[in-house]
C-alpha cells in the first residue's frame, strides 16, 4: 500500500516535469488590457480631438478672418453642416464641417483677424463622448532661432576683428511698402541691405527702421572698433536710458503715431488695418499694371434704339437696364469674335469654350467681379435677373467661390455715377475689360434727306466705351473689329437675336 502510494506520487511529479505548463492566456492579457485602458481612458488623459483648421477657400487666399460662428460649443455637428463664416480675400464664405461629431472648443473667437491657413481654429470630438473633457493640444513651439540666447554675466569677450561690410540681403526684384520706401529714400539707404520679413519678400517699415539702426542716419555702416584699440568702458545704465538725440536735420526719423482722444500734431498719422479683400485688390492691380501691356481704344455708341426698346418692354412690365443690354452685346460680340475670348496662361494664349462675363460690383469691402455664366446663350431678361442676384450677394458678402472665380471678359460700368469715360485695369488672366461711361445727348448733322430738304440737326444719345486689351493677345486691329461689332449690336438690338 505504501509502495503504491510512493510510486503514484513520483509518477505525478514526473508527469508534471515533462508536460509544459502554458500560462493562462486570458488572465495576463485581460490584466494588461485593463491597465492600458486605464491610462488611455478619457478620465486620465482627455479625449483625442478632431482638429478644425483654417481652410483655403479661394485660390489666392493666404489668411482669413473669423466673422461668425454658426455652431456653439457642445452642439452636435454633421458632415456638411455650416460651422462658421470666414472672410477670405474675395468674400465671406461659409465653412462646412467634413466630419460628424460635437463642437467641443472654439479656439479662434468671432472677430479674429489675419488667421493663417492651417491654423487650428476649433476642436471636435466624436459623437457620444464627453466634449467637456476634450484635450487641448499645446501651442506650437517657437523656433529656436527666434528665442533670445541668454548671455551669462562674465568677463567682457575679447575684441574681435571688424565685421565685413553688410551684403545685400535680397536678390531678385525688390518689393517695398510705401513707408519703407520713404524711410530708405530719405536717409539714402540701399534697399538691398534690408532683410525683408513681409509676405513674398516685402520690405516693411519695421525692416527699414531696423536697417536704419544698424547703419545710422547717414546711410553708411557704423565704424568698426579697431583690434588694437582698448575696449570701451561700458556706460552706466542710467546713461544708456538717455533719450536718443534728434538727427542733424532737427526732424524726427519718422512721424509719431497720433494718440486717440487728442488732437494730432503736424505729421502724425493713424494706422488703418487693411482687409484681406483690399490687400488682394492691391496685389492684383499691381500685378496687372506691371505685367500686362495695356492698350486702349474708345468708341461712341448711339443708344437711341436701346432706350426705345427699354420703354417698350417697360410697358409690358419687363424691367431691364441699359447695363443688361451692354452685357448681352459684349457676349454676342465675343461669340462672333472668339479670338478675343481668350486668357493668358503662363507663356501663351488659351482659348475658352464658354463666354462668361464678369461684372464689376462695388461693395463696402472693395470691388468684386461676380460672373454671369454663358451670357451669350441667355436673354436680356435672364441676364438682368442674374446680374441683380449676383450684385446683391456680392454686397452681402455671400458669393460662392464658383460665382466669382474665372470669367473670360469683364465689364465695369461707371455711367450710373455720372462718369463720362474712363479706362479700366484688366483683370488677369483675362484679355480685356470694357469701361462704360454715361450716355449724353448731342446734336449731329444728318445727311441730305431724300425729299431734298437738305441736311438737318438731330439729337443722339451717345455713350462712350473704352476697351482695355492685353497687347499680347488682342492687337489694335482685333480690338477695333471688336468695338465695331459691339457698337453695331448695341445700335441694332435685333442683331443680338440673330447672331
C-alpha positions as CSV (number, residue, x, y, z in Angstrom):
1,X,0.0,0.0,0.0
2,X,2.7,2.4,1.0
3,X,4.8,1.4,-2.1
4,X,1.9,2.1,-4.4
5,X,1.3,5.5,-3.0
6,X,5.0,6.3,-3.3
7,X,5.0,5.2,-7.0
8,X,1.9,7.2,-7.7
9,X,3.3,10.4,-6.3
10,X,6.6,10.0,-8.2
11,X,4.6,9.4,-11.4
12,X,2.6,12.5,-10.9
13,X,5.7,14.6,-10.3
14,X,7.5,13.1,-13.3
15,X,4.5,13.9,-15.5
16,X,4.4,17.5,-14.4
17,X,8.1,17.9,-15.2
18,X,7.6,16.5,-18.7
19,X,4.4,18.5,-19.5
20,X,5.0,22.2,-20.4
21,X,2.5,24.2,-18.4
22,X,1.3,27.1,-20.5
23,X,0.3,30.3,-18.9
24,X,-3.4,31.0,-18.9
25,X,-3.8,33.5,-21.7
26,X,-6.9,35.3,-20.6
27,X,-5.6,36.3,-17.1
28,X,-2.4,38.2,-18.2
29,X,-3.9,39.5,-21.4
30,X,-7.0,40.8,-19.6
31,X,-4.9,42.4,-16.9
32,X,-2.7,44.2,-19.4
33,X,-5.6,45.5,-21.4
34,X,-7.3,46.8,-18.2
35,X,-4.1,48.7,-17.3
36,X,-3.7,50.1,-20.8
37,X,-7.3,51.1,-21.0
38,X,-7.0,52.8,-17.6
39,X,-4.1,55.0,-18.7
40,X,-5.7,55.7,-22.1
41,X,-9.1,56.5,-20.7
42,X,-10.6,60.0,-21.2
43,X,-10.7,60.5,-17.5
44,X,-6.9,60.1,-17.4
45,X,-5.7,61.9,-20.5
46,X,-8.7,63.6,-22.0
47,X,-10.5,63.0,-25.3
48,X,-8.4,63.0,-28.5
49,X,-9.9,65.9,-30.5
50,X,-10.8,66.2,-34.2
51,X,-8.9,69.3,-35.4
52,X,-10.6,72.0,-37.4
53,X,-8.1,74.2,-39.2
54,X,-8.4,77.3,-41.3
55,X,-9.1,76.1,-44.9
56,X,-8.1,77.6,-48.2
57,X,-11.5,78.9,-49.5
58,X,-10.1,80.6,-52.6
59,X,-7.0,80.0,-54.8
60,X,-5.3,83.3,-53.7
61,X,-6.3,83.1,-50.0
62,X,-3.4,83.2,-47.5
63,X,-5.2,84.2,-44.4
64,X,-8.8,84.8,-43.3
65,X,-11.0,86.5,-40.7
66,X,-13.5,84.7,-38.4
67,X,-16.7,86.6,-38.9
68,X,-19.3,84.5,-37.1
69,X,-19.6,81.0,-35.6
70,X,-22.8,79.2,-36.6
71,X,-22.4,76.4,-34.1
72,X,-21.9,76.6,-30.3
73,X,-19.7,74.6,-28.0
74,X,-21.4,71.3,-27.1
75,X,-23.6,71.4,-30.2
76,X,-23.8,68.3,-32.5
77,X,-22.3,68.8,-36.0
78,X,-22.9,66.6,-39.0
79,X,-20.8,66.4,-42.1
80,X,-21.8,69.2,-44.4
81,X,-23.2,71.5,-41.6
82,X,-22.1,75.1,-41.6
83,X,-19.6,75.7,-38.9
84,X,-18.6,79.4,-39.3
85,X,-18.4,82.3,-41.7
86,X,-14.9,83.2,-42.9
87,X,-13.9,86.4,-44.7
88,X,-11.5,85.5,-47.4
89,X,-9.7,87.7,-49.9
90,X,-12.8,87.7,-52.1
91,X,-16.0,87.4,-50.0
92,X,-17.5,86.0,-46.8
93,X,-17.7,82.2,-47.3
94,X,-19.4,79.6,-45.1
95,X,-17.1,76.9,-43.9
96,X,-18.7,73.4,-43.8
97,X,-17.7,70.6,-41.5
98,X,-16.1,67.5,-43.0
99,X,-16.7,65.2,-40.0
100,X,-19.5,64.1,-37.7
101,X,-19.2,64.9,-34.1
102,X,-19.6,67.6,-31.4
103,X,-18.1,71.0,-31.4
104,X,-16.0,70.9,-28.2
105,X,-13.8,74.0,-28.1
106,X,-13.7,77.2,-30.2
107,X,-10.0,78.4,-30.3
108,X,-10.5,81.4,-32.6
109,X,-13.3,83.6,-31.4
110,X,-15.5,85.8,-33.6
111,X,-13.6,88.8,-34.9
112,X,-10.2,87.0,-35.1
113,X,-8.3,88.6,-38.0
114,X,-5.4,87.5,-40.2
115,X,-5.7,83.8,-39.3
116,X,-3.1,82.0,-41.4
117,X,-4.0,78.9,-43.4
118,X,-3.7,75.7,-41.4
119,X,-4.1,77.4,-38.1
120,X,-6.2,75.5,-35.5
121,X,-9.5,77.3,-35.0
122,X,-11.7,74.7,-33.2
123,X,-11.7,71.2,-31.8
124,X,-14.4,68.5,-32.2
125,X,-14.9,65.1,-30.5
126,X,-16.8,62.1,-31.8
127,X,-20.4,61.5,-31.0
128,X,-21.2,60.1,-27.6
129,X,-18.0,61.4,-26.0
130,X,-17.9,64.0,-23.2
131,X,-16.9,67.1,-25.1
132,X,-16.1,69.0,-21.9
133,X,-13.0,66.7,-21.4
134,X,-11.5,67.4,-24.8
135,X,-7.7,67.5,-24.8
136,X,-6.5,70.9,-26.0
137,X,-3.2,70.5,-27.8
138,X,-0.3,72.7,-26.6
139,X,0.6,75.7,-28.8
140,X,3.3,75.1,-31.5
141,X,6.8,75.6,-30.1
142,X,8.6,78.7,-31.2
143,X,11.6,78.2,-33.4
144,X,14.9,78.0,-31.6
145,X,16.3,80.7,-33.8
146,X,13.6,83.2,-32.7
147,X,14.3,82.7,-28.9
148,X,16.9,85.1,-27.4
149,X,20.1,83.4,-26.2
150,X,20.8,84.2,-22.6
151,X,24.2,85.9,-22.0
152,X,25.9,84.8,-18.8
153,X,27.3,87.5,-16.6
154,X,31.0,87.0,-17.3
155,X,34.1,88.9,-18.3
156,X,33.7,91.0,-21.4
157,X,34.6,89.0,-24.5
158,X,37.8,89.8,-26.4
159,X,37.5,92.4,-29.1
160,X,37.1,90.7,-32.5
161,X,38.1,91.8,-35.9
162,X,35.8,94.3,-37.6
163,X,32.8,92.6,-39.3
164,X,32.7,92.5,-43.0
165,X,30.5,95.2,-44.7
166,X,26.9,94.2,-45.0
167,X,26.0,92.3,-48.1
168,X,22.7,92.7,-49.9
169,X,20.1,90.6,-48.1
170,X,17.7,90.4,-51.0
171,X,18.0,89.0,-54.5
172,X,15.7,89.5,-57.5
173,X,13.1,92.2,-57.8
174,X,12.6,94.4,-54.7
175,X,9.2,94.9,-53.1
176,X,8.9,97.8,-50.7
177,X,6.0,99.2,-48.7
178,X,5.4,102.9,-49.2
179,X,6.6,103.7,-45.6
180,X,9.8,101.6,-46.1
181,X,10.5,103.3,-49.4
182,X,10.1,106.8,-47.8
183,X,12.4,105.9,-44.9
184,X,15.1,104.4,-47.2
185,X,14.9,107.3,-49.7
186,X,15.1,110.0,-47.0
187,X,18.2,108.6,-45.5
188,X,19.9,107.4,-48.7
189,X,19.9,103.7,-47.7
190,X,20.3,100.9,-50.2
191,X,17.1,98.7,-50.1
192,X,19.1,95.6,-50.9
193,X,20.7,95.8,-47.5
194,X,17.4,95.4,-45.7
195,X,16.2,91.9,-44.6
196,X,12.6,91.5,-45.8
197,X,10.1,89.9,-43.4
198,X,6.8,90.7,-45.2
199,X,4.8,88.5,-47.4
200,X,6.6,87.3,-50.5
201,X,9.7,89.2,-49.7
202,X,8.1,92.6,-48.9
203,X,10.4,95.1,-47.1
204,X,8.2,96.6,-44.4
205,X,8.5,99.7,-42.4
206,X,10.0,97.8,-39.5
207,X,12.7,96.3,-41.8
208,X,13.7,99.8,-42.9
209,X,13.8,101.0,-39.3
210,X,16.0,98.0,-38.3
211,X,18.4,98.8,-41.2
212,X,18.4,102.4,-40.1
213,X,19.5,101.4,-36.6
214,X,22.3,99.2,-38.0
215,X,23.9,101.7,-40.3
216,X,23.0,105.0,-38.6
217,X,21.2,108.0,-40.1
218,X,24.0,108.8,-42.6
219,X,23.4,105.8,-44.8
220,X,26.9,104.4,-44.1
221,X,27.9,101.4,-41.8
222,X,28.9,102.4,-38.3
223,X,32.7,102.5,-37.9
224,X,34.1,99.2,-36.6
225,X,36.2,99.1,-33.5
226,X,39.9,98.6,-34.2
227,X,41.5,95.4,-32.8
228,X,44.4,97.4,-31.3
229,X,42.3,100.0,-29.6
230,X,41.2,99.3,-26.0
231,X,37.7,98.1,-25.3
232,X,35.4,101.0,-24.5
233,X,34.2,101.3,-20.9
234,X,30.5,100.3,-20.6
235,X,28.4,103.3,-19.8
236,X,26.2,103.3,-16.7
237,X,22.6,102.0,-17.0
238,X,21.2,105.5,-16.4
239,X,23.2,106.9,-19.3
240,X,22.1,104.1,-21.6
241,X,18.5,105.0,-20.9
242,X,19.0,108.6,-22.0
243,X,16.9,109.8,-24.9
244,X,18.4,109.5,-28.4
245,X,19.4,112.9,-29.7
246,X,17.5,114.0,-32.8
247,X,19.1,113.7,-36.2
248,X,21.2,116.6,-37.5
249,X,18.3,117.9,-39.6
250,X,16.3,118.5,-36.5
251,X,13.4,116.4,-37.8
252,X,12.4,113.0,-36.3
253,X,13.2,109.9,-38.2
254,X,9.6,109.1,-38.8
255,X,6.3,110.9,-37.8
256,X,4.9,109.9,-34.4
257,X,1.7,108.0,-34.1
258,X,-1.3,110.1,-33.0
259,X,-2.8,109.5,-29.6
260,X,-6.6,108.7,-29.6
261,X,-8.7,111.4,-28.0
262,X,-6.0,114.1,-28.5
263,X,-5.6,116.5,-31.5
264,X,-3.0,115.2,-33.8
265,X,0.2,117.1,-34.2
266,X,1.5,118.0,-37.7
267,X,2.9,115.0,-39.3
268,X,1.1,112.4,-37.2
269,X,-0.8,109.5,-38.7
270,X,-3.1,106.7,-37.8
271,X,-2.7,103.1,-38.9
272,X,-5.7,101.8,-40.8
273,X,-5.8,97.9,-41.0
274,X,-6.3,96.6,-44.5
275,X,-8.9,93.9,-45.1
276,X,-8.0,90.7,-46.9
277,X,-10.0,91.9,-49.9
278,X,-8.2,95.3,-50.0
279,X,-4.8,93.5,-49.9
280,X,-5.7,91.2,-52.7
281,X,-7.1,94.0,-54.8
282,X,-3.9,96.0,-54.4
283,X,-1.8,92.9,-55.2
284,X,-3.8,92.1,-58.4
285,X,-3.9,95.7,-59.6
286,X,-0.1,95.9,-59.2
287,X,0.3,92.6,-61.0
288,X,-1.9,93.7,-63.8
289,X,-0.3,97.1,-64.4
290,X,3.3,95.8,-64.2
291,X,3.0,92.5,-66.1
292,X,0.3,93.2,-68.8
293,X,0.9,95.6,-71.7
294,X,-2.4,97.6,-71.7
295,X,-3.7,99.0,-74.9
296,X,-6.8,101.3,-75.1
297,X,-9.4,102.0,-77.8
298,X,-12.5,104.2,-77.4
299,X,-15.7,104.4,-79.4
300,X,-19.1,106.2,-79.1
301,X,-22.3,104.2,-79.4
302,X,-25.7,105.5,-80.3
303,X,-28.1,104.3,-77.5
304,X,-31.3,105.5,-79.1
305,X,-32.6,102.1,-80.2
306,X,-31.8,100.5,-76.8
307,X,-33.6,103.3,-74.9
308,X,-36.6,103.0,-77.2
309,X,-36.7,99.2,-76.7
310,X,-36.5,99.6,-72.9
311,X,-39.6,101.8,-72.9
312,X,-41.5,99.3,-75.0
313,X,-40.5,96.5,-72.6
314,X,-41.5,98.6,-69.6
315,X,-45.0,98.9,-71.0
316,X,-45.2,95.1,-70.8
317,X,-43.8,95.2,-67.2
318,X,-40.4,93.8,-68.3
319,X,-37.8,95.9,-66.4
320,X,-34.2,95.6,-67.8
321,X,-31.4,98.1,-67.5
322,X,-29.0,99.5,-70.1
323,X,-26.2,97.5,-68.5
324,X,-28.1,94.3,-69.3
325,X,-28.1,95.2,-73.0
326,X,-24.4,96.0,-72.7
327,X,-23.6,92.6,-71.2
328,X,-25.6,90.9,-73.9
329,X,-23.9,92.8,-76.7
330,X,-20.5,92.0,-75.3
331,X,-21.3,88.3,-75.0
332,X,-22.7,88.1,-78.6
333,X,-19.6,90.0,-79.9
334,X,-17.3,87.5,-78.2
335,X,-19.2,84.7,-79.9
336,X,-18.7,86.4,-83.3
337,X,-15.0,87.0,-82.5
338,X,-13.8,84.0,-80.5
339,X,-10.2,85.3,-80.9
340,X,-11.0,87.8,-78.1
341,X,-12.5,85.2,-75.8
342,X,-9.0,84.1,-74.5
343,X,-6.8,84.3,-71.4
344,X,-3.1,84.3,-70.9
345,X,-1.8,81.1,-69.3
346,X,1.9,81.0,-68.4
347,X,3.6,81.6,-71.8
348,X,0.8,81.6,-74.3
349,X,-2.9,82.2,-75.0
350,X,-5.7,79.8,-74.0
351,X,-9.0,79.8,-76.0
352,X,-12.1,79.4,-73.8
353,X,-15.0,77.3,-74.6
354,X,-17.6,79.3,-72.8
355,X,-18.5,83.0,-72.7
356,X,-18.6,84.1,-69.0
357,X,-19.0,87.8,-68.4
358,X,-17.6,89.3,-65.1
359,X,-19.4,92.4,-63.9
360,X,-17.7,94.8,-61.5
361,X,-19.7,95.4,-58.3
362,X,-18.6,98.0,-55.7
363,X,-19.0,96.9,-52.1
364,X,-18.0,98.3,-48.7
365,X,-15.1,95.8,-48.6
366,X,-13.9,96.6,-52.1
367,X,-14.5,95.8,-55.8
368,X,-15.5,92.2,-56.7
369,X,-16.5,90.7,-60.1
370,X,-19.2,88.1,-60.0
371,X,-19.7,86.1,-63.2
372,X,-22.7,85.6,-65.4
373,X,-22.2,82.2,-66.9
374,X,-22.9,81.5,-70.6
375,X,-24.1,85.1,-71.1
376,X,-24.3,84.7,-74.9
377,X,-26.9,82.0,-74.6
378,X,-29.2,84.0,-72.2
379,X,-31.8,86.6,-73.0
380,X,-31.6,90.1,-71.7
381,X,-34.3,89.5,-69.1
382,X,-32.5,86.4,-67.8
383,X,-29.2,88.4,-67.7
384,X,-31.0,91.1,-65.7
385,X,-32.2,88.6,-63.1
386,X,-28.8,87.0,-62.8
387,X,-27.0,90.4,-62.5
388,X,-29.3,91.6,-59.8
389,X,-29.0,88.4,-57.7
390,X,-25.2,88.3,-58.0
391,X,-24.8,92.0,-57.2
392,X,-26.9,91.6,-54.0
393,X,-24.9,88.5,-52.9
394,X,-21.7,90.5,-53.5
395,X,-22.8,93.4,-51.3
396,X,-23.9,90.9,-48.6
397,X,-20.6,89.0,-48.9
398,X,-22.4,85.7,-49.7
399,X,-20.8,84.9,-53.1
400,X,-19.7,81.3,-53.5
401,X,-16.2,80.8,-54.9
402,X,-17.5,79.5,-58.2
403,X,-19.6,82.7,-58.6
404,X,-16.5,85.0,-58.8
405,X,-13.6,82.8,-59.9
406,X,-12.8,82.6,-63.6
407,X,-14.6,84.6,-66.3
408,X,-13.5,85.4,-69.8
409,X,-14.4,89.2,-70.2
410,X,-15.0,92.0,-67.7
411,X,-17.4,95.0,-67.8
412,X,-17.0,98.0,-65.5
413,X,-19.9,100.5,-65.7
414,X,-19.5,103.8,-64.0
415,X,-22.1,105.6,-66.1
416,X,-24.6,105.3,-63.3
417,X,-22.3,107.6,-61.3
418,X,-22.1,110.3,-64.0
419,X,-18.6,109.3,-65.3
420,X,-18.5,110.2,-69.0
421,X,-15.5,108.0,-69.8
422,X,-12.6,106.2,-68.2
423,X,-10.0,103.4,-68.6
424,X,-10.2,100.2,-66.5
425,X,-7.5,97.9,-65.4
426,X,-7.5,94.4,-66.9
427,X,-8.5,91.5,-64.5
428,X,-5.8,88.9,-65.1
429,X,-5.6,86.4,-66.7
430,X,-8.4,87.8,-68.8
431,X,-7.5,89.6,-72.1
432,X,-10.0,92.6,-72.0
433,X,-12.1,94.8,-69.8
434,X,-14.8,97.2,-71.2
435,X,-15.2,100.6,-69.3
436,X,-18.6,102.0,-69.8
437,X,-19.5,105.7,-69.3
438,X,-22.8,107.6,-69.0
439,X,-25.0,108.4,-72.0
440,X,-25.3,112.1,-73.1
441,X,-27.3,114.0,-75.6
442,X,-25.5,115.5,-78.6
443,X,-26.7,117.3,-81.7
444,X,-25.4,116.0,-85.0
445,X,-25.9,117.0,-88.6
446,X,-27.8,114.4,-90.7
447,X,-27.0,113.8,-94.4
448,X,-29.3,115.2,-97.1
449,X,-32.8,113.9,-96.9
450,X,-34.5,112.2,-99.8
451,X,-37.1,114.9,-100.2
452,X,-34.4,117.4,-101.0
453,X,-34.8,119.4,-97.8
454,X,-31.1,119.1,-97.2
455,X,-29.2,118.3,-94.0
456,X,-30.8,118.8,-90.6
457,X,-29.9,118.7,-87.0
458,X,-30.9,115.7,-84.9
459,X,-30.2,114.6,-81.3
460,X,-28.4,111.4,-80.4
461,X,-27.9,109.6,-77.1
462,X,-24.2,108.7,-77.2
463,X,-22.3,106.5,-74.8
464,X,-18.5,106.3,-74.6
465,X,-16.9,102.9,-74.1
466,X,-13.2,102.2,-73.7
467,X,-11.7,98.7,-74.3
468,X,-8.6,97.9,-72.3
469,X,-6.9,94.9,-74.0
470,X,-3.8,92.8,-73.4
471,X,-1.4,93.6,-76.2
472,X,0.0,90.0,-76.1
473,X,-3.4,88.6,-77.0
474,X,-5.5,91.3,-78.7
475,X,-3.7,93.7,-81.1
476,X,-5.1,97.0,-82.2
477,X,-6.7,95.7,-85.3
478,X,-8.6,93.0,-83.4
479,X,-9.6,95.5,-80.7
480,X,-11.0,97.8,-83.4
481,X,-13.0,94.9,-85.0
482,X,-14.4,94.0,-81.6
483,X,-15.6,97.6,-80.9
484,X,-17.1,97.9,-84.3
485,X,-19.2,94.8,-83.9
486,X,-20.1,95.7,-80.3
487,X,-21.3,99.1,-81.5
488,X,-23.4,97.5,-84.3
489,X,-25.0,95.1,-81.8
490,X,-26.0,97.9,-79.4
491,X,-27.3,100.3,-82.1
492,X,-29.3,97.5,-83.7
493,X,-30.5,95.3,-80.9
494,X,-32.2,92.9,-83.3
495,X,-28.8,91.7,-84.4
496,X,-28.2,90.1,-81.0
497,X,-31.1,87.8,-81.6
498,X,-29.8,86.7,-85.0
499,X,-26.1,86.3,-84.0
